[in-house]
């Protein structure tokens, strides 16, 4: 769970060394939370791995939960932008070019992974000095500290990016007008360089998973630990059964007979003789019932659907799956999508600010909206079927927007251009045929 850190800038619009070190110390307190989230994501669940079990079996729920979220919400084509007709075509083209050059969809998945794992993901914007082309990239969440002011509605005033390279601690301090590149020597911060930027705001974007800054695994860690305990205990008991002592009653065996018994695994005895193992009564049935209960609780309490569930796989339509995944929409997707939208719009605003400075223009992102499509099985087929039923009832552009949502075309505008080109080519071909037919 990652909260927010608050402070105030000095009269010069900068933080003091003392303020910076205090903020870095605050972030350091969360280091164990990041390590714990990484462990559960990698299937190295810490509690069972540090237990006294002979067989330590961590169940890799964490990775599956997060991969399900990413596949459901952030697969290529799930996030698209809708631009108003009033927007300047040149400006729109420049923004789309920047997003394409930065491979925005791949970048979004990286950030969404951190957002789901840690409760927050971060992105830094910068400019390549060679061609003044704005770029953005995700940064490890444990490196970044975002600082907000102390107002009722917190406003971002600075951000710190601390990292270590070749035994030296480096620090980048981002303000709304410049970036300071520093080195940390003990408690001293040495500024090597300060470079202005033109993004119009602190060029570090925070993508919060929810208001609390809680990751998707965090709420079910205790349930995952319980599942690990059940499986580890079960395998331990099976091992003990395999190594159980053989109890013989009214039978006396010499060493040669015992060795033959080990090899042939057969024993002969008089009618009064008895043989049995010293074992603890098994509770397999009870463990299996409890294991299934906990498995269901992991998915139920996290709100993330279990794609191995037979009921889920039996659904035949996207609409039916929407009802099945209603808990995910209410518990997880709503807040996650809202936090991600905030980050995407902040990215667009800063890219626009930079482009306006570069071209001496005054464009705005007013009217641009973000469209989300869930990656539901069979939904594309249903969308196309609905589009066909609406043929002649709605406009061609509305039809193309439905086809775009189904993922069969990349852009409505691009497809309309192709239709016009094909229409022009067809007209020319018809004219040529007519000329040949009439000897023209």
N, C-alpha and C positions, 0 to 999 in steps of 0.2 A: 504494500500500500504506500503510494508516494503522494505526500501532501504538497502544498505550495509554500515557497519561502518568500518572506516579505522584508523589505528594507527601503531606505530612501537614498536618493542620489544627493550628493553635495551641491553646493551652489555652482560649482563648475561643471555640473552634469556628469560627474564621474564618481566611482566608488573609491573609498580609501583602502589601503592594504589590509587594515584591520577588518573592514567589512567583508572584503573578498575572502580572507582566511576563515572568517566565521561562517560564510556561506559554504565554503568547501568542506568545512568540518561537519556542517549539517548534512551535506550530501554523503559524506563518509559513513554516517550513521546508518544509511540505507544499504551499505555494501553487502551485508549478510542477506538482505532480502533479495538482491539481484542474484547472488550466488545460489540461494535456495530455489529461486524460480528457474535458473539454468539447470539445476540438478533434476528437478521434477520434469522439465522439458526433455532432458536427455535420457530419462529413465534411470537415473542414478539416485533414486529416492533416499534421502539421507537417513531417515529413522531406521529403516530395515537394514541398510548397509552397515549401520553402527550397532546393530543388535547382537545378541548372543546366539542367534540361530546358527545351526550347522549349515543350513541351506538358506542363503539370503536372496530372496526373489523379489525384486522391485517390478511392479507392473507399470509399463510405460503409458499410463493414461494421459499424462501431460501433453506429450507430442501429438497424440491422436486428437485430443480436444482442440488444440490450437490449429492443427492442420485442417480439421473439419470446418472451423470458423473461416479460415483463409479461403478454402475451396468454395464455401457457400457464399461468401460476401465479396471476395477480392480477386476472383479469377478474372483473367483478361476479358474485358468487355462489360464487367459488372458495374463499372463507374464510367459515366459519360457526361459530357457537358452540353447544355442547351443554350444557344446564343439568341438574343433578341434580334429581330429584323433591323432594328435601328442601329446596331453596332457597326462601326466602321470595318469594312472587309479587310483592309490592310492591317488594322490592329488585331483583328481576329486571327488572321493568317500568321502574324508574328508570334502571338501567344501559342497557337497550335504548333508552330515550328519549334518553339522553346520546349514545350512539353514532349514533343516527339524526340528531339535531340537528347533529352535527358532520360528517355525511356521511362516515362512517367508511370506506366502500369507496373513495371517491375519494381520501381522505387516505392510505389504505394504498398506493394505486397511486403517489402522489407520493413517498412514502418509499421504496417498492420501487425506483423509478427511480433515486433517489440511491444506494440500497444497491448496485444493480447497476453504476452508473456509477463511483462513487468507492470502493466497498468498504464504505461506511458511510452510514447516513441518520440524521437527528435529528428529534426531535419535542419541543415544549415544551407543558406543561400550564399553564393559567392559569384564572382565574375572572373572569367578567364581573361587575363590581361592581353592576350594575343589578339583576340577578335571581339572583345567586349560582349561576349555571349554569356548571359546569366545561366548559372547552373545550380542544381540543388542535389543534396545527397544525404542519406540517413547516417546518423552518428550513433555509436553505442550509447545506450541510455545511461550507463553508469558514469560516463564522462561529463554529462551535461548538467548544469545547475541553472535553472531559469529563475530570475529574481523579479518579483512583482512589487508594486508600491503598496502603501498601507491604506489606500482608499477603500470605500465600501465595496466598489466593484473593482477588484484588482486589475491593474494595468501593467503589462510587461515593460520593465525599464532597463533590463540588462540580462545577459546570459554568459555563463562561463563554460569553456570547454577545456578541461584539464586532461592531459595525456602524458605518457612517459615514452621517451625514445632514446635509446643508447645511454641509459642511466641518467638522463636529464629530464626533469619535470618541466613541461611546457604548459602555457596557459594562454588561451585566446579569450579576450574580453570583448563582447559584442554590445555596442550601444546603438541607439537609433540613428546615429550619424557617422559612426566610425568603428573600426576594429583595432584593438590593441593586441600586439603579439609580444608575449612576455616569457620569461623564465622564472622559475621559483627556486630560490636559493635559501633553504631553511625557512624562516618566517619572512624573508624579503622577496618582494616581487619586482623584478627588473623589466621595465618596458623597453623592448628592442626597437619597436616600430609601431606607428599609428597611421592607419590608412583610412581615408574617408570612403563611405559607400553611399549609394543613392537608391536604397530600397525603401526609404521612407519610414522604416520601423526597425526594431531589433531583428536582424535576419536569422533568427533561430525560432523554428516553429515547434510547438508542443502539441502532440496528438494524444489527448487523454482518453483512456478507455471508458471511464465513468467519472463521476464527480469525486469519488473517493480515491481514484488512482489505483484501483485494485485490478490485478491480473485475472485472467479467466480460470487459472488453476487454483488460485489462492484459497477460494472459498471451499474447496473440496479436498484440500491436502490431508485432513484428518481421515476422510473416507478412503483415500488412496493408501494411507498408512495402514488402515484396518484391513484392506484387501491384501496388502503385502504380508501382514501378520498371519492371515488365514492360510495363504498359500505356503508360506515358509514353514509354518507349524505342521501343515499336512505332509509336506515332503520330509520334514524331520521325522515324523512319526512313521512314515513308510520305510525310511532308512532303519529306524530302530527295530521295526518288525523283521526286516531282512537279516538283522544281526541278532535276533532273539535267541536266548538259550534254550536248548532242548532238554526237557525234564523227563527222565525215565523213572518209572515206578516198578518195583519188583523185578528189575532187570539189572544184571551186572555184565559189563562189557570190558574186555581187555583192550590194550592199545591197538592190537592188530585189527580187531573187529571194529573199533571206532574209526580207524583209517579207511577200512573197506566201506563203512557206512558213508563216509564223506565222498567217496568216489562213486559208489553205486546208488547212493541216496535211497537205499532200501533197508529196512530193519525187520527182522523176524523176532517174535516174542511169544511166550506162553500165554495161555488164556487169562492169567492173572496179571500179565504185564500191561503197562500203560505208557504212552508217550504223548507229550504235549509241549507247547512253547510257552515260555514265560513272557507274556505280552500284556500291554495295556489295552483295555477294550477300545475299539476304534469308534470314532464319532464322524465318519466320512459323510454320512447323509446329512447330519446337522450342519457340518461345515459347508457343504455344497449349497444348502438352502440359504445360509447366511451370506455366502459369497455372491449368490445371485441377487439377494436383497441389496447388498452394498453396491454391486455393479449398477443396479437400477438407480440407486440414490446418487451415485456420482454424476450420471447424466441428468437426472431430474433436478438436483440442486444446482448444478452448473448452468442448467438451461440449454445445454448444447445437445442436439439430437444424436442418438446412437445409430449410425448408419448400418450396423450389423443387425439391428432389430428387424425381425421378420415382418412385422406390421408395416415398418417404414418401406421395406423393399417391395411389399405387395401393392403399394399404392400405384395407381395407373395414370394419374394426372397431376399436373403442377398444382392445381387448385386444391386437390386432396392433400398433397404434401404441405401446402401452406397451413392448413388446419392442424396437421400433425406437428408442424414446427412452430405453432403459435407461441409456445413457452419461450422458445429461442428469440422470437421477435420481441416479446414483452420484456424478458429478463436481460438479454444480452444485446441484441442487434440495435435496439432503439438508441441507447446511450452511446454505444460504440459508433454508430453511424453519425450521430450528432457531433461527437467529439472529432471525428474524422472530417466531417464537413467543415467545421470551424477551421481546421488546419489547412484544408484545400483552398478555402476562400481566402485565408491569410496569405497563402502562397500566391494566389492570383493577384491579390492587391499589391504585393511587393514586386512581382514581376511587372505589373502595369506601371507602378511608380518608376521603376528603372527604365522601362521603355519610353515613358513620357519624358524623362530627363534626357535620355539618349537622343530622341527625335524631336525634342522641344514640342511635344503634343500635350493634350489634356484629356486623354481617354479615361474611362471609368469602367468598372466591372458591373455596373448597375444592370440588372436584367439577366445576368448569367446565372444559370441554375445548375445544380448537380443532380443527375439522374442515377438512381441505383436499381439494379436488376439482380435478383437472387438467382443463383446457379442451381435451379431446380430441375430434376430429370423430367423430360417430356414436356417442359413448359414451352419450349420453342415450337414444337409441333402444334400445341394448342393455340399459341399466338398466331401462327400462320393460318390455322383453320378459321380463327375468328376474323382475321384480316380478309380472307376470301369471302366470308359471309357478308362483310361490310362493303364489298365492291359495288360501286355505283351509289352508295349511301353517303360515304365520307369522301373527302378530297384525296387526290393522289398522294399529296405530301403526308397526310395523316396515315395513309396506307403504308408508305415507305417508313414512317416512324415506327410502326408496329413491326415491320420486317427488320428494322435496325435493332429493335429491342430483342427480337428472337436471335440476333447475332449473325444473320445471313448477309448483311451489308455493314460496312464500317461507318459510313456517313451518309445521311440523307442528301446533303448538298452534292457530295461526290457522285452519288447514284443518279441524281437528277441531271447532272452534267453528262453522264454517260448516256442517259436516255435521249438527251437532246442531240448528242453526237450521232447516236445510232439512227435517230429520226432524220437527221440531215443526210447521212450516208444512204439511207433507204430512199429518200427523195431523189437523190442524184442517180441511183441505180434505176429507179422507175423511169426517170426522164431519158436515160440512155436506151432502155428497152423500147420505150415509145418511139424514140427517134429511129431505131433500127427497124421497127415494125412498119413505120410509114415512109421508110427510105430517106430519112432526114440526115 
